[in-house]
Amino acid sequence: MSILEVIALTAKDAVAAQEGGADRLELVSDMASDGLTPSAATFKEVSKAVDIPVRVMLRDAKGFAPGNLRQLRRQAWELREAGATEFVLGFLDAGGEVDEGVTLNLLAELEGCAWTFHRALDNSNDVFRAWTTVQALGCDTVLAAGSPRGVEDGLENLKKLTTQTPPALLVGGGLQQRHVPELLAAGVTGFHVGSAVRPSGWDSPVDAASVREWVTRLV
């Protein structure tokens, strides 16, 4: 069965996403920086407001290198103390390869947690080589568009990645409803949306009706 993950910034977003039928949330802050780590306080508000799984972003700087790894580890610890058990992370080194050292360093705070390797994969030198590296790191999900330019440009890569699971492929990054039939036919079962369920853009909250429309497309 297909799943729909929706980006949430607030508890209000989370409630609307759940009302619309979303299966999981990705909780972030600061979409102007493409999504950074939210506060533990925000996570607590969200977790009290909904009962669907919440994956929390661990990222403290725009781009795919950590701004301050020590601070990220502290944030991870604080979020775990607040009850978080699922996370989203992913880093590249200066040469454009998956940064295994940084990733493992942060994973030391996440023992026993489920986690997604996010779109750093799309921005690596080679998405397929990066996938092989990420498989060994232990994530259960990879969020990818197949290209740094988004799903439209990455469709063929995404079709090839469906044959290389596990981990599970979660498609997001410029995903539009018109892409869904082709992706479903290729065997994709995970879909990730953000602005697509906010009719007025990132300055507006998640719209439950828009989420519901996506859910009906995935049946």
C-alpha positions as CSV (number, residue, x, y, z in Angstrom):
1,M,0.0,0.0,0.0
2,S,1.1,3.6,-0.7
3,I,1.9,6.0,2.1
4,L,1.7,9.8,2.0
5,E,4.2,11.9,4.2
6,V,3.4,15.5,4.6
7,I,5.8,18.3,5.7
8,A,4.6,20.0,8.9
9,L,5.9,23.2,10.5
10,T,3.4,23.5,13.3
11,A,0.8,21.5,15.3
12,K,-1.9,23.2,13.1
13,D,-0.2,21.7,10.0
14,A,0.0,18.3,11.7
15,V,-3.7,18.2,12.6
16,A,-4.7,19.2,9.1
17,A,-2.4,16.6,7.6
18,Q,-3.9,13.9,9.8
19,E,-7.5,15.0,9.1
20,G,-6.7,14.7,5.4
21,G,-5.5,11.2,5.7
22,A,-1.7,11.6,5.8
23,D,0.2,8.5,7.0
24,R,3.2,10.3,8.4
25,L,4.7,13.7,9.1
26,E,8.1,15.2,8.4
27,L,8.5,17.9,11.1
28,V,10.8,20.8,10.1
29,S,11.4,24.5,10.7
30,D,12.5,27.3,8.4
31,M,11.5,26.3,4.9
32,A,13.4,29.3,3.6
33,S,16.4,27.2,4.3
34,D,14.8,24.1,2.8
35,G,13.9,22.7,6.3
36,L,15.9,22.8,9.5
37,T,15.6,21.1,12.9
38,P,12.5,22.1,14.8
39,S,12.5,22.8,18.6
40,A,11.8,20.1,21.1
41,A,8.8,22.3,22.2
42,T,7.3,22.2,18.7
43,F,7.8,18.4,18.6
44,K,5.9,18.1,21.9
45,E,3.0,20.2,20.6
46,V,2.8,18.2,17.4
47,S,3.1,14.8,19.2
48,K,0.2,15.8,21.5
49,A,-1.9,17.0,18.7
50,V,-1.8,13.9,16.4
51,D,-1.3,10.1,16.6
52,I,0.4,9.4,13.3
53,P,4.2,8.9,13.1
54,V,6.4,12.1,13.1
55,R,9.8,12.1,11.6
56,V,11.9,15.0,12.8
57,M,14.5,16.8,10.7
58,L,18.1,17.0,11.9
59,R,19.7,19.7,9.9
60,D,21.1,23.1,11.1
61,A,22.3,24.8,7.9
62,K,21.2,25.2,4.3
63,G,23.0,22.8,2.1
64,F,24.2,19.3,2.9
65,A,27.0,19.8,5.4
66,P,26.3,20.3,9.1
67,G,26.8,23.8,10.5
68,N,27.7,22.6,14.0
69,L,27.7,18.8,14.6
70,R,28.0,19.2,18.3
71,Q,24.9,21.3,18.4
72,L,23.1,18.8,16.1
73,R,23.9,16.0,18.5
74,R,22.6,18.1,21.4
75,Q,19.3,18.8,19.4
76,A,19.0,15.1,18.7
77,W,19.4,14.3,22.4
78,E,16.8,16.9,23.3
79,L,14.3,15.6,20.8
80,R,14.8,12.1,22.0
81,E,14.2,13.3,25.6
82,A,11.0,14.9,24.3
83,G,9.9,11.5,22.9
84,A,11.0,11.6,19.3
85,T,11.8,8.1,17.9
86,E,11.9,8.8,14.1
87,F,14.3,11.2,12.3
88,V,15.4,12.6,8.9
89,L,19.0,13.4,8.1
90,G,21.7,13.2,5.5
91,F,25.0,14.8,4.7
92,L,27.5,15.1,1.9
93,D,31.2,15.8,2.2
94,A,33.0,18.5,0.3
95,G,33.6,16.1,-2.6
96,G,29.9,15.4,-3.1
97,E,29.9,11.9,-1.6
98,V,27.7,10.7,1.3
99,D,29.5,11.9,4.5
100,E,29.6,8.6,6.4
101,G,31.6,10.0,9.2
102,V,29.3,12.9,10.0
103,T,26.2,10.7,9.5
104,L,27.5,8.0,11.9
105,N,28.5,10.6,14.4
106,L,24.9,11.9,14.6
107,L,23.5,8.4,14.5
108,A,25.3,7.7,17.7
109,E,22.5,9.7,19.4
110,L,19.8,7.8,17.5
111,E,20.3,4.2,18.5
112,G,17.1,2.2,18.0
113,C,15.4,5.0,16.0
114,A,13.9,4.7,12.5
115,W,15.3,7.3,10.1
116,T,15.2,8.6,6.6
117,F,18.2,9.7,4.5
118,H,16.9,12.9,2.8
119,R,17.6,14.6,-0.5
120,A,21.3,14.8,0.0
121,L,21.2,11.7,-2.2
122,D,19.9,13.7,-5.2
123,N,22.8,16.2,-4.8
124,S,25.5,13.7,-4.6
125,N,27.9,12.9,-7.4
126,D,26.1,9.7,-8.3
127,V,22.6,8.8,-6.9
128,F,23.2,5.1,-7.4
129,R,26.6,5.0,-5.7
130,A,25.1,7.1,-2.9
131,W,22.2,4.7,-2.5
132,T,24.6,1.8,-2.0
133,T,26.5,3.8,0.7
134,V,23.2,4.8,2.4
135,Q,22.0,1.2,2.5
136,A,25.0,0.3,4.7
137,L,24.2,3.1,7.1
138,G,21.0,1.5,8.3
139,C,18.2,3.9,7.3
140,D,14.8,2.4,6.5
141,T,13.8,5.1,4.0
142,V,15.5,7.3,1.4
143,L,13.7,10.6,0.4
144,A,14.7,11.3,-3.2
145,A,13.6,13.1,-6.3
146,G,16.2,11.4,-8.5
147,S,17.7,14.7,-9.5
148,P,18.7,18.0,-7.7
149,R,16.2,19.6,-10.1
150,G,13.3,17.7,-8.8
151,V,11.0,14.8,-9.7
152,E,10.3,15.9,-13.3
153,D,14.0,15.6,-14.1
154,G,14.6,12.6,-12.0
155,L,11.8,10.2,-13.1
156,E,14.0,7.8,-14.9
157,N,16.4,7.6,-12.0
158,L,13.5,7.0,-9.6
159,K,12.2,4.1,-11.7
160,K,15.7,2.5,-11.4
161,L,15.9,3.1,-7.7
162,T,12.6,1.2,-7.1
163,T,14.5,-2.0,-8.1
164,Q,17.2,-1.4,-5.4
165,T,15.2,-1.3,-2.3
166,P,15.5,-1.8,0.7
167,P,15.5,0.8,2.1
168,A,12.1,2.1,1.0
169,L,12.0,4.8,-1.6
170,L,10.0,7.9,-0.6
171,V,9.6,10.3,-3.6
172,G,9.5,14.0,-3.0
173,G,10.9,17.3,-4.3
174,G,8.8,19.0,-6.8
175,L,6.3,16.1,-6.8
176,Q,3.1,16.8,-8.6
177,Q,-0.1,14.8,-9.0
178,R,0.6,14.3,-12.7
179,H,3.7,12.3,-11.7
180,V,1.8,9.8,-9.6
181,P,0.4,7.3,-12.2
182,E,3.9,6.8,-13.7
183,L,5.5,6.4,-10.3
184,L,2.8,4.0,-9.1
185,A,3.2,1.9,-12.3
186,A,7.0,1.8,-11.6
187,G,6.4,0.4,-8.1
188,V,6.8,3.5,-6.0
189,T,4.8,3.3,-2.8
190,G,6.1,6.3,-0.8
191,F,5.1,9.9,-1.6
192,H,6.2,13.1,0.2
193,V,4.6,16.5,-0.3
194,G,5.0,20.0,1.2
195,S,3.9,23.0,-0.8
196,A,1.6,20.8,-2.9
197,V,-0.8,20.7,0.0
198,R,-0.6,24.4,0.8
199,P,-2.7,26.2,-1.8
200,S,-1.3,29.6,-0.9
201,G,2.4,28.5,-0.6
202,W,4.6,28.1,2.5
203,D,3.1,31.1,4.2
204,S,-0.1,29.3,4.6
205,P,-0.9,26.2,6.6
206,V,-1.5,22.6,5.4
207,D,-4.9,22.2,3.8
208,A,-6.7,19.0,4.8
209,A,-8.7,18.9,1.6
210,S,-5.6,19.1,-0.5
211,V,-4.1,16.2,1.5
212,R,-7.2,14.2,1.0
213,E,-7.0,14.8,-2.7
214,W,-3.5,13.4,-2.7
215,V,-4.6,10.4,-0.7
216,T,-7.3,9.5,-3.2
217,R,-4.7,9.6,-6.0
218,L,-2.6,7.0,-4.3
219,V,-5.3,4.4,-3.8
